[in-house]
C-alpha cells in the first residue's frame, strides 16, 4: 500500500482540509507507453485487500497484462477518514465526502504520479461503480471503457431509505451521543449487520439456504460470523461516513454538470458495460437499465444470479465469477 498526499484540498461539503491522503495499491506493471492502466475503486466498507481476490492471471483482471490501481475510497479507514484524521467529522458537523472528492483525488494520482492520460478500463462494483460513472462523466476524453457492476450513477430514493435505516440502526446504540460513539456500539453493529444482510442477497438465496454451502450451519451463524464480524472490523464513524457518500451519490451534483442528471449521463463517451445482478435489491435491474439507455455507448447485460447484490463481487461463487470474467474479456476486446 502506498499513499498519495495533497495539501489544501477543498471538499465538496465546503470544508478545506490542510492535507488529504489517498491510500492505494497497485498490481502488475505500467507499460512504457502508459496505456494499460485499469482503475478499480473500492466499495462500501471495503479496503483493497478485500477486493483484490479477482486480480490474478486466470481471474477477472489479469495483472500480467494490465496495470491495476485500487484507490481506497475516502472514509474507508485507509485513506483520509474520521478514524485517522481529527479534521474529519460527520454529517452532524456539516462534514462529508462525495464522489466528486474521490474522483478528483484519484485523477490527481493518475496524472501527477503515474503520468497516465487515458484509462483503459474503470472496473467498479457497488460504490465502485458509482465512482466509475463519475469518472466517465467528469473526464469523458480520458476513459476508454467502464464496467459498472451492481451500481447506479445516482442513489435512488428507495436506496436512500435502506441507507437511512442502516444509519438509524447504528446510531440507536446507547454509546452514540448525537455526534460520536463513546464506546463500541455492540447493539448497533448487530442491528446494522442484520439489516445489511437482508438486502445484500435475494430471497431465493435465503430460502434455499445457500449460506449452508458456505460453511455456516445456521442462519444465525451466517449473520453473526459473516456479516456482523465483517463490519465489526470497521470503525463505526467510518461506516457512517461512507453511508453519507453513498446517500449523496449523484453524477450531476458538481460544478461541471450543475444538477443536470440527464446531461451528465449523456456526456459519458466510454464503452460502458452496465451489469446489474438480476436479483439486486439495492441497485435494481430496472434502475440500471434506465441509466444505460441514457449513456450513448452502453451495453446492458444482467448477471443471472440469485446472489443478489453479492453477485457483483462473487469471491464465493465461481459461476458468477466466470460470467463476469467472460463479459470483461469481451469488453476489453471491443
N, C-alpha and C positions, 0 to 999 in steps of 0.2 A: 504494500500500500504506500502511496506517495501523496503529497499534499501540494495543491496549488493555492497560493495566497494572494488576495487582492486587498489593497488598502482603500479606505474611504469609499465604501460601497453603499449606495443608497438603495434600500429595499423598496419593493412595490408598495408596502404599507406606509412609506414616507419616512421611516426611521433610517438614519445613516449609521452604519457600523464602521468603526475605525479600522477593522480588519475582518475579513471573511475568508473561510478556509473550505476548499473543496477537496475531499479525500477521494482518491480514485485508484483503481488497479488496472494493469494492462496485461494482455496475453498475446503472444506472438510477436512478430517484428514488423515495424513500419517499413514499407518498401522504399527504395531510393527515390522513387517518383512520388511518394506520399499519396498513393492512390488506392490504398487497400484498407482504409480505416472503417471500422464498424463501431458505432456508439450504442451502448446498451445501458440505459438509465435504470436505476433501481425502482422498486415498487414499495407499497405501504409496509412499514415495519421491517423491511429487508435491508440488509447490508450486502456488499458484494460477495462475501463467502457463501451467502445463502442462495445466490443465483448463478454462480459460475459453473454449476454442475453440467450445464449443456455445452460448455466450451471444451471440446476435445476433438481429435481427428475424425471420429465417427459420429460426432454429435451434431446438434443443430448449427452451431457456429464452430468452424474449423480454424484453430489458431495456427495451423501450418500454412494456411493460405491468407488469412485475414489478421489484421492488427486490431484487436478488440479492446475498447476502453470502457470500463464500467465506472461512471461517476456516481458517487453516493449522494443521494438527494439531501438537500438541506433539511435539518431536523431529524435525521435518522441516527444520530449518535456518533457518527464518524466525521462527517462534515459539520460545519458550524451548527450547533443545536442548543436548546435550552439546558441540556445536561452538561455541556462542556464550555459554555460561554456565558458569563454572568450578564452580558449585554443583551442576551436574548430573553424575550418574555413570551407571553401567550396572548391570546385574543383579549383577555381581561386587561392587558396592559396596552392594547392597541397595537400589538406586535404580531405579525405573521409572515411566513414565507409564501411565495407564489411560484408558479412555474415560469413566470417572467423572470424571476430571480434565478431559478435553477438554470434556465437555458442561457441567460446572459453570462453566467459564471462558467458554464461548460463551453460556450463559444470562445470565451477568453482563453481557456486552457488549450483548446484545439488550435486556435490561431496563433497565440503568442508563445506557447510552449512547444507544440508539435509542428507548427507551421503548415497545418493542413487546411486547404481551402475547400475541398469537396469531400463529402462523406458518402461512401458507397452505400451504406445502409444504416438506418437507425432502427434498432430492434427493441421494442418495448412491450412489456406486459403490464396491464393494470395501470397504475400511476406512471409506469414507464412509457406506456402507450400515450398517455396524456402529454408527456414531455416530447415524445416523438412528433405528435401533431403540432405542438407549439414550434418546434424546430422547423418543420416543413413550411409553416405559415410565416414565421419571422425571417427565415433565411431560405427562401424558395430556390435561389440560384445555387445553393451550396449542398443541397440534399438530393441525392440521386434516387434513393429508394427508402420507403418506410414500411416496416412490418408492425402493425398496431394490433396486438393481441389483447382481447378482452378489456378494451378501454374506449372511452369516448373523448372527444375534444372539449366537451363541456359537461360538467356534472349536472345530471337531470334532477328535477325536483324530488322524484321518488328516491333516487340515490342519496340525496341530501337527508331525507327522513331517516334512512338507515344510519348515516354518519352521525346525525344528531343523537340517535339512540345510543350509539357507542360512547359519545361524549358524556351523555347523561348517566349512563351506567358507571363509567369510570369515576366521574366527579360526585356521584352519590355516596361514595365511600366516606366514612367518618373522618378519614385523615385529610380530606380536602377542606381547606379553609376559605374557599372562594377565589383564591389566586394561585395557591400552591398546595402540593401534598406535603404534609408534615411527617409522614411515615410511609410504610409500604401499604398500598391500598389493596389488601387481600380480598375483601369482598368485591371491590371494583374490578380487579383483574378477573375474578371468576365470572362475574356478570358479563363483562366485556367479551371474554373468550367464548362464552356460550352464545351470545348474540352473533358474534362474527362467524362462528362455525355454522350456525343455522342458515346463513346466507351464502356461505362460501361454496357449498356443494348443493346438488339438486335434491329434490325429494326422492327420486329413484335411487340416488346414491345411498341415502339413509335407509330407505325402505328395503333395499337389497342387502343392507349391512356390509357394504364394501369395506368398511373400516376393519372388519374382522380379518380380511385378507392382508391388511397392513400390519397385523400383529397385535391388535387390540381385542381383548376378549369380550369387552362390553362397550356399550356406547359411552358410559361414564369414564371408562379408561381412555377412550379416544378423546373425549372432550378435555379431560384433565391432563393427560400425559402428552398429547399432541398440541392442542390449541392453547390451553392455559399456560402450560410450561413454556411454550414458544414466546408468548407475549410477556411473561414474567422476566424474560431476558432483557427487555427494553425498559428504559426509564419512562415512567408514565407521563412525564411532561413532554417527552419526545413524541409519544403516541398522540397526545393532544395536538401538538404542533403539526404533525403530518395529516391529522384529520382536517385541520384548518386549511392546509394546502389543497387537499382533495376537494373539500367543500367549495373552495374559491376557484377551482379549475374552470377557466373559460378562455378559449383560444383567442377571443376577440378583446379581452379585458387588458389592453395595453395601449401605449401611445401610437402604435403602428396601425391598429385596426379600430380603435376608439369605439368598441362595443358592437361593431358590425360583424355579427357571427357568420352570416352567410358569406360575406366578402372574405372573411378570414379563411373559411374552408376552401373557397374557390381559388384562393391565392396559392394553395399547395400545388406545386408542379411535379413533385416526386412521383415515381411509380409507387402507388400506395396499396399495400395488401391489408385490407380490413378483415380481421379474423376473430370474430367473437366465438365463444362457446355457445352452442345452440341451447344450452340449459343454464346460462349465466343469469343470476338474479340481480347482480349489481349493474352490469352493462349489458342490457338485453340485446338480442339479435336485432330487434326492430329499431332500437335506438342507434345501433352501429350501422345498420343498413341505411337509415335515413341520412346519416352523415356521409357514408360512402357515395350516395347519389349526388352529393353536392361537391365532391372532390373530383376534379376533371379527369385524372388518370388513375382512378381507383378500381381495384378488383375486390369484390366481396366474396369471402369464402369461409363459411362457418365450420367450426370443429364439431363433428358429430359425436358428442360425448355426453355421458350423464354425470361427469365430474364437476359440472357447474363451472364456476369461476376458476377453480383449480386446474381445469383442463389446459389453461394457458401457461401453466408452469408445471408440466407433468413429470416431475422428478420421480414419482412413484407409479407412473402409468406409461409403460413402453408403447402402447398403441397410439395414444395421443401424441407422444413424442415423435413417433415415426411419421404421423400425419403432418405435424408441423415442420419437421425436417424436410420432407418432400416439397412442401409448399415454399419454404425458404429457398431451397435449391432452384426451384422453378423461377422464383422472383429474381434471384441473383443472375439467372441466365437470360432474363427478359431485357 
